[in-house]
């Protein structure tokens, strides 16, 4: 099976193409079917060539909203069918409600 994705093809070059569907590779993985996504500042920097460590072939748009399709064996906080937000900003997992003590 395949899915559509925006793929970085080098400085200033992108392509909307079919790529293989992801699969669970690690017990902590989750696969999410995106219902909405966006191109963020990081993606724009990649397209401008500002991040030379990003190789052509990289799928862009790493922030979105979607529905969990499958999870690895070690995932207990989410299950298939859950609606989730995928953000580039994550918490340490140790603070309550995203607020750390000082």
C-alpha positions in Angstrom: 0.0 0.0 0.0 1.0 3.6 -0.5 0.1 7.1 0.7 0.6 10.6 -0.7 3.3 12.8 0.8 5.3 16.0 0.2 8.9 14.9 -0.4 12.0 17.1 -0.2 14.0 16.6 -3.4 16.9 19.0 -2.7 17.3 22.8 -2.3 14.0 24.4 -3.2 12.6 21.2 -4.7 9.6 19.4 -3.4 7.2 16.8 -4.9 3.8 15.4 -4.1 4.2 11.7 -4.6 3.2 8.2 -3.5 5.4 6.7 -0.9 5.2 3.3 1.0 2.8 3.2 4.0 4.6 3.3 7.3 4.7 0.3 9.5 5.3 -0.4 13.2 9.1 -0.8 13.7 9.5 -0.3 17.4 7.3 -1.2 20.4 6.9 2.6 21.1 5.7 3.5 17.6 2.3 4.7 16.6 0.9 5.1 13.1 -1.5 8.0 12.6 -3.7 8.7 9.5 -3.5 12.5 9.1 -6.7 14.4 8.6 -5.0 17.8 8.6 -1.4 18.9 8.4 0.6 22.0 7.9 4.0 23.1 6.6 5.9 24.8 9.4 8.9 27.0 9.6 11.3 24.0 9.9 9.9 22.6 6.6 10.5 26.0 5.0 14.1 26.1 6.3 14.6 22.7 4.8 13.3 23.8 1.4 15.6 26.8 1.5 18.6 24.6 2.1 19.2 26.1 5.6 19.5 22.6 7.1 22.1 20.8 5.1 21.8 17.6 7.1 18.4 16.9 5.7 18.8 14.6 2.7 16.6 14.5 -0.4 13.8 12.0 0.0 12.7 13.3 3.5 8.9 13.5 3.9 7.9 17.0 5.0 5.0 18.2 7.2 5.7 16.7 10.7 2.8 18.5 12.5 -0.8 17.5 12.2 -4.1 16.1 13.5 -5.2 12.6 12.8 -6.6 9.3 13.9 -4.4 6.5 15.5 -4.4 3.5 13.1 -2.1 1.2 15.0 0.3 1.2 18.0 3.3 -0.8 19.1 3.2 -3.3 22.0 4.7 -0.8 24.5 2.1 2.0 23.8 -0.5 2.3 26.5 -1.6 5.9 26.3 -3.2 5.7 22.8 -5.3 3.1 21.0 -6.5 2.8 17.4 -9.4 5.2 16.8 -8.1 8.0 19.1 -7.9 11.5 17.6 -4.5 13.0 18.3 -2.4 16.2 17.7 1.1 15.6 16.5 3.3 18.5 17.6 7.0 19.2 17.2 7.0 20.4 20.8 6.9 17.7 23.5 7.0 17.8 27.2 9.6 15.9 29.4 6.7 13.7 30.6 7.6 14.4 34.2 5.6 17.6 34.8 1.9 17.9 35.6 -0.1 19.6 32.9 3.0 20.8 31.1 4.1 22.9 34.1 7.5 22.2 35.6 8.4 22.9 39.2 11.4 25.3 39.8 
